[in-house]
Amino acid sequence: MSRSRLLVTAAWALLLGACVSTPPGGPRVTETSPDKLGLAGPDYDAPAGDWWKALGDPQLDRLVAQSLSDNPSLAASIARVRGAWEQARAVGAGDELRVDFDLNVYRSKVSGNYIYPPPYAGSTFWDGRVGFNLVWNIDFWGRQSALIEQARSNAQAAELDTVAAALALSGAVSQTYVDLERVTSLRELADRSVQQREQLLGLTARRVQAGLDSDAELRTAESSRAQADVELEQARVGARLATHALAALAGAGPAGYGSIGSPTLDLENPLALPAVLPTDLLAHRPDVAAAKSRVMSAQQGRSAAHAAFYPNVNLIGFAGFTAVGLKSLPKGDSQTWTLGPAIHLPIFDAGRLRAEYGKSTADLDAAVASYNETVLRAVREAADQAARVESLDRQLADQRRALDAAEQAYRLAEQRYNAGLATFLTVLNAETQVLGARRQRINLLADRMLARIALLVALGGSFDARQSTSLATNAQSGQQEKRE
């Protein structure tokens, strides 16, 4: 082996031996295994594209599209995504060759009692330097590449957060729209109740005049008529509040209230959803995918912290002109250049690198714990909504029988009252049972639709981590079209 090669080998051995040693120990938290989550159903066939269109209401389609385009919270989330990707590009630039141009000209007064010989000692002169600087990070240990992957994972997590926000927003708009359908149906029921009780009040007044009923029955009929007006007004204000909420979600103010009409949803025909939680549930949840990206980011951060214990090697160079006196600066013999490696080696850092490495390990544990929490929450939310949907289906079947019986009882009571075979109180009680059963059915139908929408959102809507389509794309394209 030549002497120069031997010196180089010895120098590298000395450098590596002098490196600060990495601390022992590793991550303490492990990821939850999907096999332990109890998912047993077949793979979930996510709706293609815009899942809310399955509800079949063009006005809802317009409101969701408008919310994805104009909602301020979603716009802020999309802005954070752009910032995260720009940050990733900035980190990635550190791995590329960098060339700068510098021009330095300054006036200097040299000490007469220093190392400078005459005629410079004690004199004043111009000093100039002009040229190009070259810096290239030679990423021997993968630190820069780990930092780049960390930044990309963070940007992907931010993008997935936007997808999750868009999914939650579309779910909120759809559920608020169902609430508008609910109060609209209740208002129609209250209208029929007012008409029904108006007829009952007129019948009671005629029976009082005929001496068949007393003033007590008449006052009761008047009270029942007034109560129907109260219920009608409550339904009306409920509809206005739901309209206001929809306009706010769509990013509109009072000017948008008038553009929202009555829904045309068919609550009797609910969304079709799987009865058992699918085995691939986690692949359809953008929040789970975002948590996974943060785990990957933390892993890359720990790799970068580990690589910081080894020498950092850069290739640096300069080519240009340097001279004392500006007249000599552009001359050919003022040319100068340098090129060579620059090595930074941590030997003693008072524990800083060990602390940063320990922090990166703790960050990885925290990211894994957050991922596990997100996974468990995803499974619980889907299971809760599936159980709620199943229960509401059974309640509606039972309630249908109760409503049929109440309506039959009311018809019989009304016939007996007209024939003078029953009291007004009997009719009023039967009518109260019918109205209560009808209100209950409207509420149960709306609750079932809300639960099914919540289950669809809990299943990830139209998102599939194995595909490239996402709600965020719709939101970003909508905002881009608006800007243009």
C-alpha positions as CSV (number, residue, x, y, z in Angstrom):
1,M,0.0,0.0,0.0
2,S,1.4,3.4,-0.9
3,R,2.2,5.9,1.8
4,S,-0.5,8.4,0.6
5,R,-3.2,5.7,0.6
6,L,-2.0,4.5,4.0
7,L,-2.3,8.1,5.4
8,V,-5.8,8.5,4.0
9,T,-6.9,5.2,5.5
10,A,-5.4,6.1,8.8
11,A,-7.1,9.5,8.7
12,W,-10.5,7.9,8.0
13,A,-10.0,5.4,10.8
14,L,-9.1,8.2,13.2
15,L,-12.1,10.3,12.1
16,L,-14.5,7.4,12.5
17,G,-13.0,6.4,15.8
18,A,-13.3,10.0,17.1
19,C,-17.0,10.2,16.3
20,V,-19.5,10.6,19.2
21,S,-21.0,7.2,19.8
22,T,-24.8,6.8,19.5
23,P,-26.7,6.1,22.7
24,P,-28.1,2.6,23.2
25,G,-31.8,1.7,23.2
26,G,-34.5,2.0,20.6
27,P,-38.2,2.8,20.2
28,R,-40.5,1.5,23.0
29,V,-43.9,1.7,21.3
30,T,-45.0,-0.7,18.5
31,E,-47.7,-0.3,16.0
32,T,-51.1,-2.0,16.5
33,S,-51.5,-5.0,14.3
34,P,-54.6,-4.9,12.0
35,D,-55.1,-8.6,12.8
36,K,-56.0,-7.7,16.4
37,L,-58.7,-5.2,15.5
38,G,-61.5,-7.8,14.9
39,L,-62.2,-6.7,11.3
40,A,-63.8,-9.6,9.5
41,G,-66.0,-8.3,6.7
42,P,-65.1,-8.5,2.9
43,D,-63.1,-5.7,1.3
44,Y,-65.0,-2.4,1.2
45,D,-65.9,-1.1,-2.3
46,A,-65.7,2.6,-1.7
47,P,-68.0,4.8,-3.8
48,A,-66.3,6.2,-6.8
49,G,-65.7,10.0,-6.7
50,D,-68.3,12.0,-4.8
51,W,-70.0,9.7,-2.4
52,W,-72.8,12.2,-1.4
53,K,-74.2,12.0,-4.9
54,A,-75.7,8.7,-3.9
55,L,-78.3,10.7,-1.9
56,G,-79.7,11.8,-5.3
57,D,-80.3,15.5,-4.5
58,P,-78.8,18.0,-7.0
59,Q,-79.0,20.9,-4.5
60,L,-76.9,18.9,-2.0
61,D,-74.4,18.2,-4.7
62,R,-74.1,22.0,-5.3
63,L,-73.8,22.8,-1.6
64,V,-71.0,20.2,-1.0
65,A,-69.1,21.4,-4.1
66,Q,-69.4,25.0,-3.0
67,S,-68.2,24.1,0.5
68,L,-65.2,22.3,-0.8
69,S,-64.4,25.4,-2.9
70,D,-65.2,28.2,-0.5
71,N,-65.0,27.0,3.1
72,P,-62.4,29.1,5.0
73,S,-61.2,26.2,7.2
74,L,-60.6,24.0,4.2
75,A,-58.8,26.8,2.4
76,A,-56.5,27.2,5.4
77,S,-55.8,23.5,5.3
78,I,-54.9,23.6,1.6
79,A,-52.6,26.6,2.2
80,R,-50.8,24.5,4.9
81,V,-50.4,21.7,2.3
82,R,-48.8,24.1,-0.2
83,G,-46.5,25.4,2.5
84,A,-45.5,21.8,3.5
85,W,-44.6,20.9,0.0
86,E,-42.6,24.1,-0.5
87,Q,-40.7,23.2,2.7
88,A,-40.0,19.7,1.3
89,R,-38.6,21.3,-1.8
90,A,-36.5,23.6,0.2
91,V,-35.0,20.7,2.2
92,G,-34.5,18.8,-1.1
93,A,-32.5,21.7,-2.5
94,G,-29.9,21.1,0.2
95,D,-28.9,17.9,-1.6
96,E,-28.1,19.6,-4.9
97,L,-25.1,21.4,-6.2
98,R,-25.2,25.1,-5.1
99,V,-23.4,27.8,-7.0
100,D,-23.3,31.4,-5.7
101,F,-21.8,34.6,-7.1
102,D,-20.1,37.0,-4.7
103,L,-18.5,40.4,-5.1
104,N,-16.7,41.9,-2.1
105,V,-15.0,45.2,-2.2
106,Y,-13.8,47.0,0.9
107,R,-11.3,49.6,2.1
108,S,-8.8,48.4,4.7
109,K,-6.3,50.1,7.0
110,V,-3.5,47.7,7.9
111,S,-1.6,47.9,11.2
112,G,2.0,49.0,11.0
113,N,2.9,46.7,13.8
114,Y,1.6,43.4,12.6
115,I,2.6,40.6,10.1
116,Y,2.2,42.7,7.0
117,P,5.5,44.0,5.5
118,P,6.1,47.3,3.7
119,P,4.6,48.9,1.7
120,Y,1.3,47.5,3.2
121,A,2.2,48.0,6.9
122,G,0.5,51.1,8.1
123,S,-1.2,51.8,4.7
124,T,-4.7,52.0,3.5
125,F,-5.8,50.2,0.3
126,W,-8.7,48.6,-1.5
127,D,-9.2,44.8,-1.3
128,G,-11.4,43.0,-3.8
129,R,-12.7,39.5,-4.4
130,V,-15.1,38.4,-7.1
131,G,-16.1,34.9,-8.2
132,F,-18.2,31.9,-8.0
133,N,-18.6,29.7,-4.9
134,L,-19.5,26.0,-5.2
135,V,-20.9,23.9,-2.4
136,W,-22.0,20.3,-2.8
137,N,-23.1,18.1,0.1
138,I,-21.8,14.6,-0.4
139,D,-24.4,12.6,1.6
140,F,-22.2,9.7,2.6
141,W,-24.3,8.6,5.6
142,G,-27.8,9.4,4.2
143,R,-28.6,12.3,6.6
144,Q,-29.7,14.7,3.9
145,S,-31.8,12.1,2.1
146,A,-33.4,11.2,5.4
147,L,-34.2,14.9,6.0
148,I,-35.7,15.1,2.5
149,E,-37.9,12.0,3.1
150,Q,-39.0,13.4,6.4
151,A,-40.1,16.7,4.8
152,R,-41.9,14.7,2.1
153,S,-43.7,12.6,4.7
154,N,-44.7,15.7,6.6
155,A,-46.1,17.2,3.4
156,Q,-48.0,14.0,2.6
157,A,-49.4,14.0,6.1
158,A,-50.6,17.6,5.6
159,E,-52.2,16.6,2.3
160,L,-54.0,13.7,3.9
161,D,-55.2,16.0,6.7
162,T,-56.8,18.1,4.0
163,V,-58.5,15.0,2.6
164,A,-59.7,14.2,6.1
165,A,-61.0,17.8,6.5
166,A,-62.7,17.7,3.1
167,L,-64.3,14.3,4.1
168,A,-65.5,15.7,7.4
169,L,-66.8,18.9,5.7
170,S,-68.8,17.0,3.1
171,G,-70.2,14.8,5.9
172,A,-71.2,17.9,7.9
173,V,-72.9,19.5,4.9
174,S,-74.8,16.2,4.1
175,Q,-75.8,15.7,7.7
176,T,-77.0,19.3,8.1
177,Y,-78.9,18.9,4.8
178,V,-80.6,15.8,6.4
179,D,-81.5,18.0,9.4
180,L,-83.1,20.5,7.0
181,E,-85.1,17.6,5.5
182,R,-86.1,16.6,9.0
183,V,-87.4,20.1,10.0
184,T,-89.0,20.5,6.6
185,S,-91.0,17.3,7.1
186,L,-91.8,18.3,10.6
187,R,-93.1,21.7,9.3
188,E,-95.3,19.9,6.8
189,L,-96.6,17.7,9.6
190,A,-97.3,20.7,11.7
191,D,-99.2,22.3,8.8
192,R,-101.4,19.2,8.6
193,S,-101.8,19.3,12.4
194,V,-103.0,22.9,12.3
195,Q,-105.5,22.0,9.6
196,Q,-106.6,18.9,11.5
197,R,-107.0,20.7,14.8
198,E,-108.8,23.6,13.0
199,Q,-111.4,21.1,11.7
200,L,-111.6,19.5,15.2
201,L,-112.2,22.9,16.7
202,G,-115.0,23.7,14.3
203,L,-116.6,20.4,14.9
204,T,-116.4,20.9,18.7
205,A,-117.9,24.4,18.4
206,R,-120.9,23.0,16.4
207,R,-121.4,20.2,19.0
208,V,-121.4,22.8,21.8
209,Q,-124.0,24.8,20.0
210,A,-126.1,21.6,19.6
211,G,-125.7,20.9,23.3
212,L,-123.7,17.8,22.8
213,D,-120.5,19.1,24.4
214,S,-119.7,21.6,27.0
215,D,-117.5,24.7,27.0
216,A,-114.7,22.6,28.6
217,E,-114.4,20.6,25.4
218,L,-114.4,23.8,23.4
219,R,-111.6,25.3,25.5
220,T,-109.6,22.1,25.2
221,A,-109.9,22.2,21.4
222,E,-108.8,25.9,21.3
223,S,-105.8,25.0,23.5
224,S,-104.9,22.1,21.2
225,R,-105.2,24.5,18.2
226,A,-102.8,27.0,19.7
227,Q,-100.3,24.3,20.6
228,A,-100.3,23.3,16.9
229,D,-99.3,26.9,16.0
230,V,-96.4,26.6,18.5
231,E,-95.2,23.4,16.9
232,L,-95.4,25.0,13.4
233,E,-93.4,28.0,14.5
234,Q,-90.7,25.7,16.0
235,A,-90.4,23.8,12.8
236,R,-90.1,27.0,10.8
237,V,-87.3,28.4,12.9
238,G,-85.6,25.0,12.8
239,A,-85.6,25.2,9.0
240,R,-84.2,28.7,9.0
241,L,-81.4,27.7,11.4
242,A,-80.5,24.7,9.3
243,T,-80.4,26.9,6.2
244,H,-78.1,29.3,7.9
245,A,-75.8,26.5,8.9
246,L,-75.7,25.1,5.4
247,A,-74.8,28.6,4.0
248,A,-72.0,29.0,6.5
249,L,-70.6,25.6,5.7
250,A,-70.7,26.5,2.0
251,G,-68.7,29.7,2.8
252,A,-71.7,32.0,2.1
253,G,-73.4,34.6,4.3
254,P,-77.0,35.9,4.5
255,A,-77.0,36.4,0.7
256,G,-76.9,32.7,0.2
257,Y,-79.9,31.9,2.4
258,G,-82.4,32.5,-0.4
259,S,-80.7,30.1,-2.8
260,I,-81.3,27.1,-0.5
261,G,-84.7,25.5,-1.1
262,S,-86.5,22.5,0.4
263,P,-84.6,19.2,0.1
264,T,-85.7,16.3,-2.1
265,L,-84.1,13.5,-0.1
266,D,-85.9,10.1,0.1
267,L,-85.3,9.1,3.7
268,E,-87.2,5.9,3.2
269,N,-84.4,4.6,0.9
270,P,-81.2,4.8,2.9
271,L,-77.6,4.5,1.6
272,A,-76.4,1.0,1.0
273,L,-73.5,0.1,3.3
274,P,-71.7,-3.0,4.5
275,A,-73.2,-4.8,7.5
276,V,-69.8,-5.9,8.8
277,L,-66.7,-3.8,9.2
278,P,-64.4,-4.5,6.3
279,T,-60.9,-6.0,6.7
280,D,-59.4,-3.1,4.7
281,L,-61.1,-0.4,6.7
282,L,-57.8,1.3,7.6
283,A,-56.9,1.8,3.9
284,H,-60.1,3.9,3.5
285,R,-59.4,6.3,6.3
286,P,-57.4,9.5,5.4
287,D,-56.7,10.2,9.1
288,V,-55.1,6.8,9.5
289,A,-53.0,7.3,6.4
290,A,-51.9,10.7,7.7
291,A,-50.9,9.2,11.0
292,K,-48.9,6.6,9.2
293,S,-47.1,9.3,7.2
294,R,-46.2,10.9,10.4
295,V,-44.7,7.7,11.7
296,M,-42.6,7.5,8.5
297,S,-41.6,11.1,9.1
298,A,-40.5,10.3,12.6
299,Q,-38.5,7.3,11.4
300,Q,-36.7,9.4,8.9
301,G,-36.0,12.1,11.5
302,R,-34.4,9.4,13.7
303,S,-32.3,8.2,10.8
304,A,-31.1,11.8,10.2
305,A,-30.3,12.2,13.9
306,H,-28.3,9.0,13.8
307,A,-26.4,10.0,10.7
308,A,-25.4,13.3,12.5
309,F,-22.9,11.3,14.6
310,Y,-20.8,10.6,11.5
311,P,-18.5,13.1,9.6
312,N,-20.3,15.6,7.3
313,V,-18.4,15.8,4.0
314,N,-18.9,18.7,1.6
315,L,-17.2,19.6,-1.7
316,I,-16.4,23.3,-1.8
317,G,-14.7,25.4,-4.4
318,F,-14.1,29.0,-5.5
319,A,-13.1,30.4,-8.9
320,G,-12.7,34.1,-9.5
321,F,-10.3,37.0,-8.9
322,T,-8.7,38.4,-5.8
323,A,-6.4,41.4,-5.6
324,V,-5.1,44.2,-3.4
325,G,-6.1,47.3,-5.3
326,L,-9.1,47.5,-7.6
327,K,-6.9,48.2,-10.7
328,S,-5.3,44.8,-10.3
329,L,-8.6,42.9,-9.8
330,P,-9.5,42.2,-13.4
331,K,-6.0,41.2,-14.5
332,G,-5.2,37.7,-15.5
333,D,-2.7,37.0,-12.8
334,S,-5.4,37.8,-10.2
335,Q,-7.2,34.6,-11.1
336,T,-7.6,32.2,-8.3
337,W,-9.5,29.0,-7.6
338,T,-9.8,26.4,-4.9
339,L,-11.5,23.0,-4.8
340,G,-11.6,20.3,-2.1
341,P,-13.5,18.5,0.6
342,A,-14.6,20.1,3.8
343,I,-15.2,17.6,6.6
344,H,-17.1,18.4,9.8
345,L,-16.5,15.8,12.6
346,P,-18.4,15.8,15.9
347,I,-15.9,14.9,18.7
348,F,-17.2,16.5,21.9
349,D,-20.6,18.3,21.8
350,A,-21.6,18.2,25.5
351,G,-24.3,15.6,24.8
352,R,-26.2,17.7,22.2
353,L,-26.3,14.9,19.5
354,R,-27.2,12.3,22.0
355,A,-30.1,14.5,23.2
356,E,-31.3,15.1,19.7
357,Y,-31.1,11.4,18.9
358,G,-33.0,10.6,22.1
359,K,-35.6,13.2,21.2
360,S,-36.0,11.8,17.7
361,T,-36.6,8.3,19.3
362,A,-39.2,9.8,21.7
363,D,-40.9,11.6,18.7
364,L,-41.1,8.2,16.9
365,D,-42.7,6.6,20.0
366,A,-45.2,9.5,20.1
367,A,-46.0,9.2,16.4
368,V,-46.6,5.4,16.7
369,A,-48.8,6.0,19.8
370,S,-50.8,8.6,17.9
371,Y,-51.1,6.2,15.0
372,N,-52.4,3.5,17.3
373,E,-54.9,5.9,18.9
374,T,-56.1,6.9,15.4
375,V,-56.5,3.3,14.4
376,L,-58.5,2.4,17.5
377,R,-60.7,5.5,17.1
378,A,-61.3,4.7,13.5
379,V,-62.5,1.1,14.3
380,R,-64.6,2.3,17.2
381,E,-66.3,5.1,15.2
382,A,-67.1,2.7,12.4
383,A,-68.4,0.0,14.9
384,D,-70.4,2.6,16.8
385,Q,-72.2,3.9,13.7
386,A,-72.7,0.3,12.3
387,A,-74.4,-0.6,15.6
388,R,-76.5,2.6,15.5
389,V,-77.6,1.9,12.0
390,E,-78.6,-1.7,12.9
391,S,-80.5,-0.4,15.9
392,L,-82.4,2.3,14.0
393,D,-83.4,-0.2,11.3
394,R,-85.1,-2.3,14.1
395,Q,-86.6,0.7,15.7
396,L,-88.1,1.8,12.4
397,A,-89.7,-1.6,11.8
398,D,-91.3,-1.5,15.3
399,Q,-92.3,2.1,14.9
400,R,-94.1,1.4,11.6
401,R,-96.4,-1.0,13.4
402,A,-97.0,1.6,16.2
403,L,-97.8,4.3,13.7
404,D,-100.3,2.0,11.8
405,A,-102.0,1.1,15.0
406,A,-102.2,4.8,16.2
407,E,-103.7,5.9,12.9
408,Q,-106.3,3.2,13.0
409,A,-107.2,4.1,16.6
410,Y,-107.6,7.8,15.6
411,R,-109.9,7.0,12.7
412,L,-112.1,4.8,14.9
413,A,-112.2,7.5,17.7
414,E,-113.1,10.2,15.2
415,Q,-115.9,8.1,13.8
416,R,-117.3,7.3,17.3
417,Y,-117.0,11.0,18.2
418,N,-119.0,12.1,15.1
419,A,-121.6,9.5,16.0
420,G,-121.8,10.7,19.6
421,L,-120.4,7.4,21.0
422,A,-117.1,8.9,22.3
423,T,-115.9,12.0,24.1
424,F,-113.7,14.7,22.7
425,L,-110.9,13.7,25.1
426,T,-110.8,10.3,23.4
427,V,-110.4,11.9,20.0
428,L,-107.7,14.3,21.3
429,N,-105.8,11.5,22.9
430,A,-105.9,9.4,19.8
431,E,-104.8,12.4,17.7
432,T,-101.9,13.1,20.1
433,Q,-100.8,9.5,19.7
434,V,-100.8,9.8,15.9
435,L,-99.0,13.1,15.8
436,G,-96.4,11.8,18.2
437,A,-95.9,8.6,16.1
438,R,-95.6,10.6,12.9
439,R,-93.0,12.9,14.5
440,Q,-91.1,9.9,15.8
441,R,-91.0,8.3,12.4
442,I,-89.7,11.5,10.8
443,N,-87.0,11.7,13.5
444,L,-86.1,8.0,13.2
445,L,-85.8,8.2,9.4
446,A,-83.6,11.3,9.7
447,D,-81.5,9.7,12.4
448,R,-81.0,6.5,10.3
449,M,-79.8,8.6,7.4
450,L,-77.5,10.6,9.7
451,A,-76.1,7.4,11.1
452,R,-75.6,6.0,7.6
453,I,-73.8,9.1,6.5
454,A,-71.7,9.0,9.6
455,L,-70.9,5.3,8.9
456,L,-69.9,6.1,5.3
457,V,-67.6,8.9,6.6
458,A,-66.2,6.6,9.2
459,L,-65.4,4.1,6.4
460,G,-63.5,6.9,4.6
461,G,-66.1,8.1,2.1
462,S,-64.6,7.9,-1.4
463,F,-61.0,7.8,-0.2
464,D,-58.8,4.8,-0.8
465,A,-55.1,5.0,0.1
466,R,-54.5,2.5,-2.7
467,Q,-55.8,4.9,-5.3
468,S,-54.8,8.4,-6.3
469,T,-58.3,10.1,-6.1
470,S,-59.1,12.2,-3.1
471,L,-61.5,14.9,-1.9
472,A,-58.6,17.3,-1.6
473,T,-58.2,17.3,-5.3
474,N,-61.8,18.5,-5.7
475,A,-61.3,21.2,-3.2
476,Q,-58.0,22.4,-4.7
477,S,-59.3,22.4,-8.2
478,G,-62.4,24.3,-7.1
479,Q,-60.4,27.0,-5.5
480,Q,-58.0,27.2,-8.5
481,E,-61.0,27.7,-10.8
482,K,-62.4,30.4,-8.5
483,R,-59.0,32.3,-8.5
484,E,-58.8,32.1,-12.3
